[in-house]
Amino acid sequence: MTSSEFEGRVALVTGGAKGIGRACCEQLARAGAKVAVNYRSSEKAAEETAKLVEEAGSTAHLVRADVSSPDEVESMVAEVSAALGPIDLLVNNAAVFDAVSHEEATLEVWQRTLDINLTGVYLVTWAVKGAMVERGFGRIVNITSVAALRGWPMCIPYSVSKAGVTAFTKGLSEAFAAHNIRVNAVAPGLTDTDMAGNLDEATRAKQIQDTPLKRMGTPEDIANVVMFLLSEQSSFMTGQTVVASGGRVLLP
């Protein structure tokens, strides 16, 4: 991938303030894209991400929106398009995670998780797809999880929401292929982000021990895969979910 791979392209990264989202924003900026950094509540962190984008020599645009709100998503996409131009590259990264037992997985937890993690992906994609179809170009990467591929009793709502994202990716890829829009997904394993902080220390240690590479992933590890899927190095790939888990998903 060249340093000008995305020169002239506009990227929107949801949940771009921290973690995987921030790493994606930085790498997109270094590859020449103008980057819209979406956030919901982490304004200060989002401002820091925007500064990193600008230090990489690109243009940043901060945009606050709750991806589970149709009105806010519509306004976000309109604002980004007016400020930077039509969106070419979309990373659906915004998500929430609650490590809860089935006794604690209330309807409220279930609904909130699906609203943000699954419906949010639908809403943002539907908000950008019209312009992508019209221009005959689009690259979409959805962040799912190894939790969608192997069950874990402490995150049933999260696992279901991410399994939905995987299915959404498959269906959408075939529907969009005729319009030169590729849609793929990345399924990270345990990654060193704030989300991993929702796990207790013993659980994190056990997951690392169960990972063949014996470490957590870094946000940059996952962003590297996202960049590959957005780039033309993956030009013959669509509808795929690429696992980046240090080998852990291979285990029974």
N, C-alpha and C positions, 0 to 999 in steps of 0.2 A: 504494500500500500504506500503510495507516494504522499508527500506532505501536502499536496494539492488535490488529493483524491476527490474532495467534496467542495472544491472551489466553486462559488456561485450557488451552492445549495443551501436550503434553509432546513434546519433540524428543530424538532420539538421533542424535548425530553420531559416526560411527566415524572413527578417526584425527583426533580433534578437537583434539589438542594444539597443532598448528602449521599454518602455511600456509593452504590453502583450508579445511581443517576448522576452524581457529580463526576465520577470517573468517565462516564460516557460523554458528558458535556465537555470536559477537558480534551478528550481525545478527538472529538468531532471538531473542536476549535483548532487543534493542531493540524487537522487535515483540511482546514480551509472553510468549514461550514460556518454560517451564521447560526447562532444557537439561542433558541427560546428556552429559558429555564423555568419550568413550572414548579410551583410549590403550593401547599395548602396552609400551613401554619408556621413553617420554619423560615421566616422572612430573613433573619440575620444570616443563617447558613446559606440561603439562596443568594443573598448579596455577595457572600464570599465566593460562591461558585461563579457568579457573573464576573467578578473581578478576575478569577483564574482564567475564564474564557477570554477576557480582554487582554490579559497578560500574555496569552498564547497568540495574540495578534489578530483576533477575530472580533466579531460584533456579538454582544449579548443583549437579550431582552428578557427582563423579569416579568413573569405573568402569574398572578395568584388565581387559582381556581381549584375548587373541589371537583375531582373528576367524576364523582357520583351524582353531580348536579347537571342536568341537561342544559339549563340556562347558562350556568357558569362555563361549561365546556364550549358552548356555542360562542359566547363572548370571548373566551380565550383564543379560540382559533381565528375569529375575526380580527382580534387585536394583533395577534402575531402576523397574520397575513398582511395587514395594513402597515405594520412596522418594518417587517423584514422581507415580505413577499410570500408567495404560496409555499406551503409546507411540502418538502420533497421527502424528508426523512423523519420517521416517527419512531420513538422508543417509548413503548408503554411500560413504564417502570413503577408508577405509583402503586403502593400497596400497604396494607396493614397486616399485622400478625399478632395473634394472642395465643400464648402457650397455655391452653386450658384443657382440663379433663372433660369428659363427656358430661359430668355433673355440672360443670361451669359453663358449658357451651349453650348459653341461653339463646332464645330466638333473637334477642337484641344483638348478641355477638355474631350470630350466624348472618343476620341481615346486613349488618354493617360491613362484615368481611366480604360478602358477595357483592354488595353495592359498589365498594371501592375497587376490589381486586378483579372482578369480572365485568360487572355492568360498566364500570369506568373505562375498561379497555374497549368495550363496544361503543360507548358514547364518543370517546375521542377519535376512534377509527372512523366512525360514521360521520363525524364532523369534518374530517379531512379527505374522505374518499372521493367526494364529488369533484374537487379540484384536481386530485390525482388522476382520476379517470379522464377528465377533460384534457389534461396535458399529456396523458399517455405515459406517465412516469410516477413511480412511488416505491419506497422501500420502507417496510415496517418490521420492527423486531419487538416481540412481546416477551417480557420477563415472566417466566413461569417458575417452577421449582421442582427439585427432586421429590418434594413432598407429594407432588401429583403422580409420581411414578411408583412410590413405595409408601405404604401406609404408616402412619404414626399416630397413636391414640391421643396425643396431647395437642393435636392441631387439626381436628377433623374439618371445621369450616374452612380453614386456610387451604388444606389439601384439596377439598372439593372445588374451591374457587380457582385454584391453579390448574386443576385437571380441566376445568371449563375453558381456561385460556388456551391450553394445549389443543383441545377440540376446536375452539374458535379459529386458531391458527391454521389448522388443517383445512377446514371448510372454506375459510376466506381465501386461502392461497389458490385454490382451484377456481373460485369465483372471479378473482382479480387477475389471473394469469394473462388473459386476453388483452388486458389494458397495460401490460408491462409494469405491473405492480407485484413485487415479490413480498411474501409474508412468511417470516420464520420466527422461531422462539429460542430462547436460551433457558435452560433449567439449571440454575446454580445449586450447588450443595451449600453446606454451612459456610457463610461468608462473613468476614470481619466488618460488620456494619452495626448500626444501632439496633437493627432488628434482632441480631444475634444476642444482644444484651437482654432481650426478653426471656432468654433461657437462663436457668440457674447454672452456677459454675459446674456442678457435677454433670449435668446433662451435656453442656458444651464439651467438657473433657471426654465424656464417653463417646460423643460423636466424632471428635478428633481421633480418638483411639481407634474407632471403627473405620476411619478413612484410610485407605491404603497409602496415600501420600503423607499422612500423619500431620496435617495442618489444616487450618481454615483457608478458604480462598480469600483473596484480596479483591476489593472493588475493581482494581485494574485487571485482574485475571478475567473477570466477567466482561468488563468493557472491551477487552481485546476480542472476545468472541462476538460481541455485538457489532463491533466495527467490521469484522470480517463479513458478517451477514448483511450489513448495510452496503458493503463495497461490491465492486464488480469482480472481485476475487471469488465470490460465491454466486456468480451469474447463472449457474445451472442448478441452483438450490431454491426451492420454495416449498412451504408446507412442512418444513423440518423443525424438530426440537432437538437442539444440540445440548447435551448434558456436560456441564463443567462442575464436577463434584469431587475431584481428587480420587475418583474411582469408587466412591462409596455407593453409588446407585447400582453397581454391579453385584453388590453383595445380596444374599438372600434376606 
